[in-house]
Amino acid sequence: MNTRVLVVLSLFVAMGLALHGIIPPIFGGMKPDMMLTMMFLAILLFPHIRNVFLLGAVTGVLSGLTTSFPGGLLPNVIDKIVTAFVFYLLVLMIKKYASTVAGAGVLTAVGTLVSGTVFLTAAFFIVGLPGGAGFTALFLAVVLPAVAMNTVAMVFIYPIVQTILKRSKIALN
């Protein structure tokens, strides 16, 4: 693996971890996962299967270790690995549009929906949902706002990062 790419991926994960740490829980111990935005950004910029696996695993573990969701470690790991590969497949399917700001925004929205659904399903079967909160309530109260937040963040961040990486001559793709 290219050392420069690994450093950039590490920076995205670190920024995602910082964002994940400062966002407070909204409902039932769940909080919008801004770490996803950084994982998606890294996959968009460096869409290679080895990067996807690395990002999914590392992001899942770090997200799980810093979650406020009771028993959320394993659901986070499952969620991030599954979501990373689904997102990667979507990027490959619409490769022509994935490099546009609109494409990145749509992919982020879909990826966040996938992530929220996988996380809630895994949590439901592994540890149960906290405080009697139902799947639908958590989905509406946390996942949908996360979709909006992550999509808006991606629309602003993606073109900036593309420009920075092009200027710094770090090979994209």
Disulfide bonds with the S-S distance in Angstrom:
none
